[in-house]
Amino acid sequence: MSVKRGVAVWISGFLTFLAALGLGVVVIYWIRVGPNSILRPYLVGDMVSSLIGDLRVETYFWISLVATFIFLGLTCIIVYRRMPPDPEIVKMFVKVGGNLAAVRKTLEVATAELSAGLESNRRSSEELFKKANTNLEDARKETLGMLEKQGKTIQKVRQDMVSAIETKVGETREEMLGVLEKQGTTIREVGRLGERSAEALKKQRGELEDINMRLEKIEGQLMAPPPKIKSQDSPEEIRGIGPRLGEELRSIGITNVGELITADPAIIDEKTRASREMAERWQATAQLLMVPGLDENDAELLVEAGVTSRRALADQDLVSLGRKIGEIATTHIEQGKISKDENPTIEEISSWIRMARY
């Protein structure tokens, strides 16, 4: 079919070329000799010329022009005429269209099922997260309640223990002082016996002074609870120093509380995120927490009262310090920072000063 069509296009195109060639020749004649001149059509042969005779240039021009358009139109019709479709191709397109429709329907069903599954999973996840949040909230409240009860119990036990120890030590001290008083009376009576007893009396007095010092040391050891922190503890034990600040401090060589106390605050300010004021406050808090019987709240009250070292605490007057601590503690209680049970008593403040002197 395509070969026949090609031959037809070739013939029609050739005829169109001949007609156009004749049109070109007559245009040249028209220009050279004029439209009324006689032209013998050599292209169509002697036999045709004998039948139609000679033609004027103008008449030959119009005949050539019409023939050119006719053959050109015939060529275009042959070239652009649509060929009948191949039955096999038509069947293939029909089959492909059916397959595409089936695939589209399958995709629609799968998409609907997938959307339904995702929606179901979303709802299940929302319910699960709500349930988990509720359980976590309940557990948090229960844990906070237990911690608060335990804190109050520990505070009460500590106060009772301190009171019991102070009472016991006081009784022991009274007994030992009574014994010492009796021994002193005896020594004085013996001293009257003569100069021979002077050396023995002096020796006994030295022994008594040694015993008194040992008693005071024993008293301090009995009354002194373990300090909140020690020099070898990590810096994170101090309130306000988290894991990130602890890593920054270790990067500049501060690995424990002892090194933090002796470090230069200016270097901490320069090489970490902490300011110089924060570093000085940490150092003051660390020194105070190394005094037996002090916790973080007690150390914070002392720092706000202007006591920033163990030596400064040892040099404090009990009445003056108790008045300052009482005013600051009242403000903290109003602000909700501490409870009334955590307000230090005058006995506890006295114990702080005494422990700081050892």
C-alpha positions, 0 to 999 in steps of 0.5 A: 500500500505504501509503495503504490502511494509513493509511486502516485506521489512521484508521478503527481509531483513530476507533472506539477514540476512540468506545469510549473516549468511551463509557467516559468517559460511563459512568464519569460515570454510575457516579459520579453515579447508581451502578452499578445504575442503568439507562442508555439507550445513545444512542451506538449508535442507537435501533434497537440500543437497541430490540433490546438494551433498556436496560442497567445502568451497570455492564454498559455500563461493561464493554462499553465497556471491552472495546470500547476495548481491542479497538479499541486492540489492532486499531489497534496491530496495524495500525500496527506490522505489518511491511510486506513487503519491496520486492523491488528493495530486497532486490536492492539490499541483496544487491548491496551485500553482494556488493560489500562482500565483494569490497571486503573481500577486496581490502582483505585481499589488499592489506593482506597484500601491504603488510605483506609489502612493509614487512617486506621493506623493514625487513629490507633496511634493517636489512642496509643499516644493518649493512653501513654501520656495519661499513664506517664502523667499518673506515674509522674504525679505518683513519683513526685508524691513519693519523693516529697514524702520521702524528703519530709521523712528524711528531714524529720529523721535528720532533725531527730538524729541531730537532737538525740546526738546533741543530747547524748553528747551534752550528757557525756560532756557534763559527766566528763566535766564532772569527772574532770572537776573532781580530778582537778580538785584532787590535783589541787589538794595533792598540790598542797602536799608539797613541791614533790607533787608539782611535776606529777600535777603538771603531767596530770594537767597535760593529760587532762588537756589532752583528754579534753581535746579528744573529747571535743574531737569525739564530740565533733565526730559524733555530731558531724553528719557526712558532708553533702559533697567531697573534693573528689566528686564531679562538678555536676553534683553542684546545683546549676552545673549540668552535663554540658557545663560539666563537659566544658569544665572538664575540657579546661582541666576541672574534673572534680569539686576540689579543682573547681574551688581552686580554679580562677573564675576569670578562666572559667568565664573566658573558656566556658559559657558560664560567667565569672559571677556564676563561677564564684557562686559555684565555688562558694556553694561547693565550699559550703556543701563540704561543711557537714550538715549543709544541703543545697538550700542551706548553702544558697541561704548562706551565699545570699547572706554574704557567707561565701566560704567555710572560713567566713562561716566559721567566723560568723556570729550566731545571732547576727547570722541567724537574723540574716538567714531568718529574713532570707528564708522568709522571702524564699518561703513566700516565693515557694523556693523552700517549705516551712520545714526547711527553714533552718533553726538556730540550733542548725545554724549553730551546728553549721558554725561549729562544723565549719571550725573543725 
